[in-house]
Amino acid sequence: MSRASYIARPTERAAIRAAARSGRPLPSVPALMAALIEANDRADREGVNLAAHRIVRASEPGVGE
């Protein structure tokens, strides 16, 4: 492989580290609860799972770190 055609790409670990450095504000718990209720009403199991996990992360910032 010649040097001119090589494109450096970050590894998965480097991408995860870079994402972890940037702060992303979480939505408020009432907004997440509304999303959970909406997903439950629509029988969206994946949406319920995602909303429930986001609620836990928003209410307990130390969880999952």
mmCIF file of the N, C-alpha and C atoms, coordinates in Angstrom:
data_MODEL
# 
_entry.id   MODEL 
# 
loop_
_atom_site.group_PDB 
_atom_site.id 
_atom_site.type_symbol 
_atom_site.label_atom_id 
_atom_site.label_alt_id 
_atom_site.label_comp_id 
_atom_site.label_asym_id 
_atom_site.label_entity_id 
_atom_site.label_seq_id 
_atom_site.pdbx_PDB_ins_code 
_atom_site.Cartn_x 
_atom_site.Cartn_y 
_atom_site.Cartn_z 
_atom_site.occupancy 
_atom_site.B_iso_or_equiv 
_atom_site.pdbx_formal_charge 
_atom_site.auth_seq_id 
_atom_site.auth_comp_id 
_atom_site.auth_asym_id 
_atom_site.auth_atom_id 
_atom_site.pdbx_PDB_model_num 
ATOM 1   N N  . MET A 1 1  ? 0.844   -1.166 0.000  1.00 0.00 ? 1  MET A N  1 
ATOM 2   C CA . MET A 1 1  ? 0.000   0.000  0.000  1.00 0.00 ? 1  MET A CA 1 
ATOM 3   C C  . MET A 1 1  ? 0.892   1.232  0.000  1.00 0.00 ? 1  MET A C  1 
ATOM 4   N N  . SER A 1 2  ? 0.654   2.110  -0.921 1.00 0.00 ? 2  SER A N  1 
ATOM 5   C CA . SER A 1 2  ? 1.476   3.317  -0.985 1.00 0.00 ? 2  SER A CA 1 
ATOM 6   C C  . SER A 1 2  ? 1.025   4.328  0.058  1.00 0.00 ? 2  SER A C  1 
ATOM 7   N N  . ARG A 1 3  ? 1.921   5.171  0.451  1.00 0.00 ? 3  ARG A N  1 
ATOM 8   C CA . ARG A 1 3  ? 1.642   6.169  1.487  1.00 0.00 ? 3  ARG A CA 1 
ATOM 9   C C  . ARG A 1 3  ? 0.569   7.156  1.032  1.00 0.00 ? 3  ARG A C  1 
ATOM 10  N N  . ALA A 1 4  ? 0.497   7.457  -0.235 1.00 0.00 ? 4  ALA A N  1 
ATOM 11  C CA . ALA A 1 4  ? -0.450  8.451  -0.744 1.00 0.00 ? 4  ALA A CA 1 
ATOM 12  C C  . ALA A 1 4  ? -1.894  7.962  -0.663 1.00 0.00 ? 4  ALA A C  1 
ATOM 13  N N  . SER A 1 5  ? -2.130  6.671  -0.763 1.00 0.00 ? 5  SER A N  1 
ATOM 14  C CA . SER A 1 5  ? -3.507  6.175  -0.756 1.00 0.00 ? 5  SER A CA 1 
ATOM 15  C C  . SER A 1 5  ? -3.977  5.743  0.628  1.00 0.00 ? 5  SER A C  1 
ATOM 16  N N  . TYR A 1 6  ? -3.124  5.795  1.625  1.00 0.00 ? 6  TYR A N  1 
ATOM 17  C CA . TYR A 1 6  ? -3.498  5.373  2.962  1.00 0.00 ? 6  TYR A CA 1 
ATOM 18  C C  . TYR A 1 6  ? -4.316  6.463  3.647  1.00 0.00 ? 6  TYR A C  1 
ATOM 19  N N  . ILE A 1 7  ? -5.454  6.091  4.205  1.00 0.00 ? 7  ILE A N  1 
ATOM 20  C CA . ILE A 1 7  ? -6.299  7.017  4.950  1.00 0.00 ? 7  ILE A CA 1 
ATOM 21  C C  . ILE A 1 7  ? -6.369  6.517  6.383  1.00 0.00 ? 7  ILE A C  1 
ATOM 22  N N  . ALA A 1 8  ? -5.898  7.324  7.304  1.00 0.00 ? 8  ALA A N  1 
ATOM 23  C CA . ALA A 1 8  ? -5.917  6.939  8.708  1.00 0.00 ? 8  ALA A CA 1 
ATOM 24  C C  . ALA A 1 8  ? -7.346  6.988  9.221  1.00 0.00 ? 8  ALA A C  1 
ATOM 25  N N  . ARG A 1 9  ? -7.776  5.915  9.841  1.00 0.00 ? 9  ARG A N  1 
ATOM 26  C CA . ARG A 1 9  ? -9.117  5.842  10.409 1.00 0.00 ? 9  ARG A CA 1 
ATOM 27  C C  . ARG A 1 9  ? -8.997  5.514  11.899 1.00 0.00 ? 9  ARG A C  1 
ATOM 28  N N  . PRO A 1 10 ? -9.804  6.181  12.717 1.00 0.00 ? 10 PRO A N  1 
ATOM 29  C CA . PRO A 1 10 ? -9.710  5.886  14.151 1.00 0.00 ? 10 PRO A CA 1 
ATOM 30  C C  . PRO A 1 10 ? -10.229 4.491  14.459 1.00 0.00 ? 10 PRO A C  1 
ATOM 31  N N  . THR A 1 11 ? -9.655  3.905  15.448 1.00 0.00 ? 11 THR A N  1 
ATOM 32  C CA . THR A 1 11 ? -10.141 2.592  15.883 1.00 0.00 ? 11 THR A CA 1 
ATOM 33  C C  . THR A 1 11 ? -11.417 2.772  16.683 1.00 0.00 ? 11 THR A C  1 
ATOM 34  N N  . GLU A 1 12 ? -12.065 1.690  16.981 1.00 0.00 ? 12 GLU A N  1 
ATOM 35  C CA . GLU A 1 12 ? -13.303 1.768  17.759 1.00 0.00 ? 12 GLU A CA 1 
ATOM 36  C C  . GLU A 1 12 ? -13.036 2.359  19.134 1.00 0.00 ? 12 GLU A C  1 
ATOM 37  N N  . ARG A 1 13 ? -11.946 1.960  19.755 1.00 0.00 ? 13 ARG A N  1 
ATOM 38  C CA . ARG A 1 13 ? -11.619 2.501  21.082 1.00 0.00 ? 13 ARG A CA 1 
ATOM 39  C C  . ARG A 1 13 ? -11.376 3.994  21.035 1.00 0.00 ? 13 ARG A C  1 
ATOM 40  N N  . ALA A 1 14 ? -10.674 4.458  20.014 1.00 0.00 ? 14 ALA A N  1 
ATOM 41  C CA . ALA A 1 14 ? -10.411 5.892  19.891 1.00 0.00 ? 14 ALA A CA 1 
ATOM 42  C C  . ALA A 1 14 ? -11.710 6.656  19.665 1.00 0.00 ? 14 ALA A C  1 
ATOM 43  N N  . ALA A 1 15 ? -12.617 6.091  18.898 1.00 0.00 ? 15 ALA A N  1 
ATOM 44  C CA . ALA A 1 15 ? -13.900 6.748  18.652 1.00 0.00 ? 15 ALA A CA 1 
ATOM 45  C C  . ALA A 1 15 ? -14.730 6.803  19.933 1.00 0.00 ? 15 ALA A C  1 
ATOM 46  N N  . ILE A 1 16 ? -14.704 5.745  20.725 1.00 0.00 ? 16 ILE A N  1 
ATOM 47  C CA . ILE A 1 16 ? -15.446 5.728  21.975 1.00 0.00 ? 16 ILE A CA 1 
ATOM 48  C C  . ILE A 1 16 ? -14.853 6.743  22.950 1.00 0.00 ? 16 ILE A C  1 
ATOM 49  N N  . ARG A 1 17 ? -13.520 6.807  23.026 1.00 0.00 ? 17 ARG A N  1 
ATOM 50  C CA . ARG A 1 17 ? -12.877 7.797  23.900 1.00 0.00 ? 17 ARG A CA 1 
ATOM 51  C C  . ARG A 1 17 ? -13.234 9.210  23.485 1.00 0.00 ? 17 ARG A C  1 
ATOM 52  N N  . ALA A 1 18 ? -13.243 9.475  22.185 1.00 0.00 ? 18 ALA A N  1 
ATOM 53  C CA . ALA A 1 18 ? -13.579 10.811 21.697 1.00 0.00 ? 18 ALA A CA 1 
ATOM 54  C C  . ALA A 1 18 ? -15.031 11.166 22.020 1.00 0.00 ? 18 ALA A C  1 
ATOM 55  N N  . ALA A 1 19 ? -15.918 10.200 21.891 1.00 0.00 ? 19 ALA A N  1 
ATOM 56  C CA . ALA A 1 19 ? -17.324 10.448 22.216 1.00 0.00 ? 19 ALA A CA 1 
ATOM 57  C C  . ALA A 1 19 ? -17.508 10.663 23.712 1.00 0.00 ? 19 ALA A C  1 
ATOM 58  N N  . ALA A 1 20 ? -16.731 9.975  24.527 1.00 0.00 ? 20 ALA A N  1 
ATOM 59  C CA . ALA A 1 20 ? -16.842 10.107 25.970 1.00 0.00 ? 20 ALA A CA 1 
ATOM 60  C C  . ALA A 1 20 ? -16.344 11.473 26.447 1.00 0.00 ? 20 ALA A C  1 
ATOM 61  N N  . ARG A 1 21 ? -15.429 12.085 25.707 1.00 0.00 ? 21 ARG A N  1 
ATOM 62  C CA . ARG A 1 21 ? -14.909 13.399 26.093 1.00 0.00 ? 21 ARG A CA 1 
ATOM 63  C C  . ARG A 1 21 ? -15.932 14.507 25.891 1.00 0.00 ? 21 ARG A C  1 
ATOM 64  N N  . SER A 1 22 ? -16.845 14.329 24.948 1.00 0.00 ? 22 SER A N  1 
ATOM 65  C CA . SER A 1 22 ? -17.823 15.378 24.680 1.00 0.00 ? 22 SER A CA 1 
ATOM 66  C C  . SER A 1 22 ? -19.063 15.150 25.533 1.00 0.00 ? 22 SER A C  1 
ATOM 67  N N  . GLY A 1 23 ? -19.465 16.173 26.227 1.00 0.00 ? 23 GLY A N  1 
ATOM 68  C CA . GLY A 1 23 ? -20.636 16.061 27.081 1.00 0.00 ? 23 GLY A CA 1 
ATOM 69  C C  . GLY A 1 23 ? -21.916 16.205 26.275 1.00 0.00 ? 23 GLY A C  1 
ATOM 70  N N  . ARG A 1 24 ? -22.827 15.317 26.536 1.00 0.00 ? 24 ARG A N  1 
ATOM 71  C CA . ARG A 1 24 ? -24.124 15.393 25.871 1.00 0.00 ? 24 ARG A CA 1 
ATOM 72  C C  . ARG A 1 24 ? -25.185 15.528 26.935 1.00 0.00 ? 24 ARG A C  1 
ATOM 73  N N  . PRO A 1 25 ? -25.890 16.658 26.957 1.00 0.00 ? 25 PRO A N  1 
ATOM 74  C CA . PRO A 1 25 ? -26.923 16.813 27.983 1.00 0.00 ? 25 PRO A CA 1 
ATOM 75  C C  . PRO A 1 25 ? -28.082 15.848 27.749 1.00 0.00 ? 25 PRO A C  1 
ATOM 76  N N  . LEU A 1 26 ? -28.565 15.282 28.829 1.00 0.00 ? 26 LEU A N  1 
ATOM 77  C CA . LEU A 1 26 ? -29.700 14.373 28.738 1.00 0.00 ? 26 LEU A CA 1 
ATOM 78  C C  . LEU A 1 26 ? -30.996 15.172 28.818 1.00 0.00 ? 26 LEU A C  1 
ATOM 79  N N  . PRO A 1 27 ? -32.039 14.703 28.156 1.00 0.00 ? 27 PRO A N  1 
ATOM 80  C CA . PRO A 1 27 ? -33.341 15.356 28.301 1.00 0.00 ? 27 PRO A CA 1 
ATOM 81  C C  . PRO A 1 27 ? -33.833 15.235 29.740 1.00 0.00 ? 27 PRO A C  1 
ATOM 82  N N  . SER A 1 28 ? -34.808 16.054 30.099 1.00 0.00 ? 28 SER A N  1 
ATOM 83  C CA . SER A 1 28 ? -35.338 16.005 31.458 1.00 0.00 ? 28 SER A CA 1 
ATOM 84  C C  . SER A 1 28 ? -36.083 14.688 31.688 1.00 0.00 ? 28 SER A C  1 
ATOM 85  N N  . VAL A 1 29 ? -36.161 14.287 32.942 1.00 0.00 ? 29 VAL A N  1 
ATOM 86  C CA . VAL A 1 29 ? -36.839 13.043 33.285 1.00 0.00 ? 29 VAL A CA 1 
ATOM 87  C C  . VAL A 1 29 ? -38.314 13.087 32.887 1.00 0.00 ? 29 VAL A C  1 
ATOM 88  N N  . PRO A 1 30 ? -39.040 14.203 33.100 1.00 0.00 ? 30 PRO A N  1 
ATOM 89  C CA . PRO A 1 30 ? -40.443 14.213 32.647 1.00 0.00 ? 30 PRO A CA 1 
ATOM 90  C C  . PRO A 1 30 ? -40.589 14.009 31.133 1.00 0.00 ? 30 PRO A C  1 
ATOM 91  N N  . ALA A 1 31 ? -39.681 14.576 30.351 1.00 0.00 ? 31 ALA A N  1 
ATOM 92  C CA . ALA A 1 31 ? -39.742 14.377 28.897 1.00 0.00 ? 31 ALA A CA 1 
ATOM 93  C C  . ALA A 1 31 ? -39.459 12.918 28.542 1.00 0.00 ? 31 ALA A C  1 
ATOM 94  N N  . LEU A 1 32 ? -38.531 12.309 29.245 1.00 0.00 ? 32 LEU A N  1 
ATOM 95  C CA . LEU A 1 32 ? -38.219 10.900 29.000 1.00 0.00 ? 32 LEU A CA 1 
ATOM 96  C C  . LEU A 1 32 ? -39.366 9.994  29.437 1.00 0.00 ? 32 LEU A C  1 
ATOM 97  N N  . MET A 1 33 ? -40.026 10.361 30.532 1.00 0.00 ? 33 MET A N  1 
ATOM 98  C CA . MET A 1 33 ? -41.183 9.576  30.980 1.00 0.00 ? 33 MET A CA 1 
ATOM 99  C C  . MET A 1 33 ? -42.307 9.651  29.943 1.00 0.00 ? 33 MET A C  1 
ATOM 100 N N  . ALA A 1 34 ? -42.503 10.824 29.351 1.00 0.00 ? 34 ALA A N  1 
ATOM 101 C CA . ALA A 1 34 ? -43.517 10.974 28.299 1.00 0.00 ? 34 ALA A CA 1 
ATOM 102 C C  . ALA A 1 34 ? -43.169 10.093 27.102 1.00 0.00 ? 34 ALA A C  1 
ATOM 103 N N  . ALA A 1 35 ? -41.883 10.035 26.765 1.00 0.00 ? 35 ALA A N  1 
ATOM 104 C CA . ALA A 1 35 ? -41.446 9.181  25.656 1.00 0.00 ? 35 ALA A CA 1 
ATOM 105 C C  . ALA A 1 35 ? -41.658 7.710  25.992 1.00 0.00 ? 35 ALA A C  1 
ATOM 106 N N  . LEU A 1 36 ? -41.421 7.349  27.248 1.00 0.00 ? 36 LEU A N  1 
ATOM 107 C CA . LEU A 1 36 ? -41.641 5.972  27.681 1.00 0.00 ? 36 LEU A CA 1 
ATOM 108 C C  . LEU A 1 36 ? -43.119 5.590  27.582 1.00 0.00 ? 36 LEU A C  1 
ATOM 109 N N  . ILE A 1 37 ? -43.982 6.480  28.032 1.00 0.00 ? 37 ILE A N  1 
ATOM 110 C CA . ILE A 1 37 ? -45.423 6.217  27.953 1.00 0.00 ? 37 ILE A CA 1 
ATOM 111 C C  . ILE A 1 37 ? -45.867 6.108  26.502 1.00 0.00 ? 37 ILE A C  1 
ATOM 112 N N  . GLU A 1 38 ? -45.366 7.001  25.660 1.00 0.00 ? 38 GLU A N  1 
ATOM 113 C CA . GLU A 1 38 ? -45.723 6.965  24.230 1.00 0.00 ? 38 GLU A CA 1 
ATOM 114 C C  . GLU A 1 38 ? -45.268 5.656  23.582 1.00 0.00 ? 38 GLU A C  1 
ATOM 115 N N  . ALA A 1 39 ? -44.037 5.247  23.878 1.00 0.00 ? 39 ALA A N  1 
ATOM 116 C CA . ALA A 1 39 ? -43.527 3.993  23.306 1.00 0.00 ? 39 ALA A CA 1 
ATOM 117 C C  . ALA A 1 39 ? -44.335 2.806  23.815 1.00 0.00 ? 39 ALA A C  1 
ATOM 118 N N  . ASN A 1 40 ? -44.722 2.845  25.081 1.00 0.00 ? 40 ASN A N  1 
ATOM 119 C CA . ASN A 1 40 ? -45.519 1.758  25.640 1.00 0.00 ? 40 ASN A CA 1 
ATOM 120 C C  . ASN A 1 40 ? -46.904 1.704  24.988 1.00 0.00 ? 40 ASN A C  1 
ATOM 121 N N  . ASP A 1 41 ? -47.506 2.865  24.771 1.00 0.00 ? 41 ASP A N  1 
ATOM 122 C CA . ASP A 1 41 ? -48.819 2.915  24.109 1.00 0.00 ? 41 ASP A CA 1 
ATOM 123 C C  . ASP A 1 41 ? -48.762 2.366  22.690 1.00 0.00 ? 41 ASP A C  1 
ATOM 124 N N  . ARG A 1 42 ? -47.645 2.553  22.034 1.00 0.00 ? 42 ARG A N  1 
ATOM 125 C CA . ARG A 1 42 ? -47.484 2.077  20.652 1.00 0.00 ? 42 ARG A CA 1 
ATOM 126 C C  . ARG A 1 42 ? -46.949 0.645  20.579 1.00 0.00 ? 42 ARG A C  1 
ATOM 127 N N  . ALA A 1 43 ? -46.747 0.024  21.729 1.00 0.00 ? 43 ALA A N  1 
ATOM 128 C CA . ALA A 1 43 ? -46.204 -1.340 21.813 1.00 0.00 ? 43 ALA A CA 1 
ATOM 129 C C  . ALA A 1 43 ? -44.836 -1.442 21.141 1.00 0.00 ? 43 ALA A C  1 
ATOM 130 N N  . ASP A 1 44 ? -44.039 -0.376 21.303 1.00 0.00 ? 44 ASP A N  1 
ATOM 131 C CA . ASP A 1 44 ? -42.688 -0.323 20.737 1.00 0.00 ? 44 ASP A CA 1 
ATOM 132 C C  . ASP A 1 44 ? -41.708 -0.803 21.808 1.00 0.00 ? 44 ASP A C  1 
ATOM 133 N N  . ARG A 1 45 ? -41.376 -2.088 21.774 1.00 0.00 ? 45 ARG A N  1 
ATOM 134 C CA . ARG A 1 45 ? -40.520 -2.664 22.812 1.00 0.00 ? 45 ARG A CA 1 
ATOM 135 C C  . ARG A 1 45 ? -39.130 -2.047 22.832 1.00 0.00 ? 45 ARG A C  1 
ATOM 136 N N  . GLU A 1 46 ? -38.572 -1.794 21.660 1.00 0.00 ? 46 GLU A N  1 
ATOM 137 C CA . GLU A 1 46 ? -37.240 -1.175 21.598 1.00 0.00 ? 46 GLU A CA 1 
ATOM 138 C C  . GLU A 1 46 ? -37.286 0.255  22.142 1.00 0.00 ? 46 GLU A C  1 
ATOM 139 N N  . GLY A 1 47 ? -38.338 0.987  21.809 1.00 0.00 ? 47 GLY A N  1 
ATOM 140 C CA . GLY A 1 47 ? -38.492 2.348  22.325 1.00 0.00 ? 47 GLY A CA 1 
ATOM 141 C C  . GLY A 1 47 ? -38.650 2.370  23.832 1.00 0.00 ? 47 GLY A C  1 
ATOM 142 N N  . VAL A 1 48 ? -39.400 1.429  24.369 1.00 0.00 ? 48 VAL A N  1 
ATOM 143 C CA . VAL A 1 48 ? -39.567 1.325  25.821 1.00 0.00 ? 48 VAL A CA 1 
ATOM 144 C C  . VAL A 1 48 ? -38.222 1.044  26.471 1.00 0.00 ? 48 VAL A C  1 
ATOM 145 N N  . ASN A 1 49 ? -37.478 0.135  25.900 1.00 0.00 ? 49 ASN A N  1 
ATOM 146 C CA . ASN A 1 49 ? -36.161 -0.215 26.443 1.00 0.00 ? 49 ASN A CA 1 
ATOM 147 C C  . ASN A 1 49 ? -35.224 0.997  26.424 1.00 0.00 ? 49 ASN A C  1 
ATOM 148 N N  . LEU A 1 50 ? -35.172 1.692  25.297 1.00 0.00 ? 50 LEU A N  1 
ATOM 149 C CA . LEU A 1 50 ? -34.294 2.861  25.190 1.00 0.00 ? 50 LEU A CA 1 
ATOM 150 C C  . LEU A 1 50 ? -34.707 3.960  26.157 1.00 0.00 ? 50 LEU A C  1 
ATOM 151 N N  . ALA A 1 51 ? -36.004 4.247  26.219 1.00 0.00 ? 51 ALA A N  1 
ATOM 152 C CA . ALA A 1 51 ? -36.476 5.307  27.108 1.00 0.00 ? 51 ALA A CA 1 
ATOM 153 C C  . ALA A 1 51 ? -36.209 4.957  28.569 1.00 0.00 ? 51 ALA A C  1 
ATOM 154 N N  . ALA A 1 52 ? -36.430 3.726  28.943 1.00 0.00 ? 52 ALA A N  1 
ATOM 155 C CA . ALA A 1 52 ? -36.188 3.311  30.326 1.00 0.00 ? 52 ALA A CA 1 
ATOM 156 C C  . ALA A 1 52 ? -34.712 3.451  30.699 1.00 0.00 ? 52 ALA A C  1 
ATOM 157 N N  . HIS A 1 53 ? -33.829 3.063  29.802 1.00 0.00 ? 53 HIS A N  1 
ATOM 158 C CA . HIS A 1 53 ? -32.397 3.199  30.077 1.00 0.00 ? 53 HIS A CA 1 
ATOM 159 C C  . HIS A 1 53 ? -31.987 4.669  30.169 1.00 0.00 ? 53 HIS A C  1 
ATOM 160 N N  . ARG A 1 54 ? -32.559 5.504  29.316 1.00 0.00 ? 54 ARG A N  1 
ATOM 161 C CA . ARG A 1 54 ? -32.241 6.933  29.365 1.00 0.00 ? 54 ARG A CA 1 
ATOM 162 C C  . ARG A 1 54 ? -32.745 7.567  30.660 1.00 0.00 ? 54 ARG A C  1 
ATOM 163 N N  . ILE A 1 55 ? -33.880 7.112  31.151 1.00 0.00 ? 55 ILE A N  1 
ATOM 164 C CA . ILE A 1 55 ? -34.412 7.634  32.413 1.00 0.00 ? 55 ILE A CA 1 
ATOM 165 C C  . ILE A 1 55 ? -33.457 7.304  33.556 1.00 0.00 ? 55 ILE A C  1 
ATOM 166 N N  . VAL A 1 56 ? -32.960 6.086  33.582 1.00 0.00 ? 56 VAL A N  1 
ATOM 167 C CA . VAL A 1 56 ? -32.016 5.694  34.632 1.00 0.00 ? 56 VAL A CA 1 
ATOM 168 C C  . VAL A 1 56 ? -30.747 6.534  34.541 1.00 0.00 ? 56 VAL A C  1 
ATOM 169 N N  . ARG A 1 57 ? -30.235 6.727  33.341 1.00 0.00 ? 57 ARG A N  1 
ATOM 170 C CA . ARG A 1 57 ? -29.010 7.523  33.191 1.00 0.00 ? 57 ARG A CA 1 
ATOM 171 C C  . ARG A 1 57 ? -29.236 8.977  33.570 1.00 0.00 ? 57 ARG A C  1 
ATOM 172 N N  . ALA A 1 58 ? -30.424 9.527  33.271 1.00 0.00 ? 58 ALA A N  1 
ATOM 173 C CA . ALA A 1 58 ? -30.708 10.918 33.601 1.00 0.00 ? 58 ALA A CA 1 
ATOM 174 C C  . ALA A 1 58 ? -30.910 11.118 35.094 1.00 0.00 ? 58 ALA A C  1 
ATOM 175 N N  . SER A 1 59 ? -31.488 10.118 35.763 1.00 0.00 ? 59 SER A N  1 
ATOM 176 C CA . SER A 1 59 ? -31.765 10.273 37.188 1.00 0.00 ? 59 SER A CA 1 
ATOM 177 C C  . SER A 1 59 ? -30.555 9.931  38.055 1.00 0.00 ? 59 SER A C  1 
ATOM 178 N N  . GLU A 1 60 ? -29.685 9.074  37.596 1.00 0.00 ? 60 GLU A N  1 
ATOM 179 C CA . GLU A 1 60 ? -28.474 8.698  38.336 1.00 0.00 ? 60 GLU A CA 1 
ATOM 180 C C  . GLU A 1 60 ? -27.258 8.876  37.432 1.00 0.00 ? 60 GLU A C  1 
ATOM 181 N N  . PRO A 1 61 ? -26.617 10.052 37.419 1.00 0.00 ? 61 PRO A N  1 
ATOM 182 C CA . PRO A 1 61 ? -25.524 10.310 36.486 1.00 0.00 ? 61 PRO A CA 1 
ATOM 183 C C  . PRO A 1 61 ? -24.336 9.350  36.605 1.00 0.00 ? 61 PRO A C  1 
ATOM 184 N N  . GLY A 1 62 ? -24.117 8.735  37.749 1.00 0.00 ? 62 GLY A N  1 
ATOM 185 C CA . GLY A 1 62 ? -22.985 7.829  37.910 1.00 0.00 ? 62 GLY A CA 1 
ATOM 186 C C  . GLY A 1 62 ? -23.212 6.446  37.358 1.00 0.00 ? 62 GLY A C  1 
ATOM 187 N N  . VAL A 1 63 ? -24.430 6.126  36.937 1.00 0.00 ? 63 VAL A N  1 
ATOM 188 C CA . VAL A 1 63 ? -24.753 4.787  36.445 1.00 0.00 ? 63 VAL A CA 1 
ATOM 189 C C  . VAL A 1 63 ? -24.132 4.583  35.079 1.00 0.00 ? 63 VAL A C  1 
ATOM 190 N N  . GLY A 1 64 ? -23.496 3.446  34.881 1.00 0.00 ? 64 GLY A N  1 
ATOM 191 C CA . GLY A 1 64 ? -22.950 3.079  33.574 1.00 0.00 ? 64 GLY A CA 1 
ATOM 192 C C  . GLY A 1 64 ? -21.602 3.694  33.254 1.00 0.00 ? 64 GLY A C  1 
ATOM 193 N N  . GLU A 1 65 ? -20.939 4.238  34.235 1.00 0.00 ? 65 GLU A N  1 
ATOM 194 C CA . GLU A 1 65 ? -19.634 4.837  33.951 1.00 0.00 ? 65 GLU A CA 1 
ATOM 195 C C  . GLU A 1 65 ? -18.518 4.035  34.529 1.00 0.00 ? 65 GLU A C  1 
# 
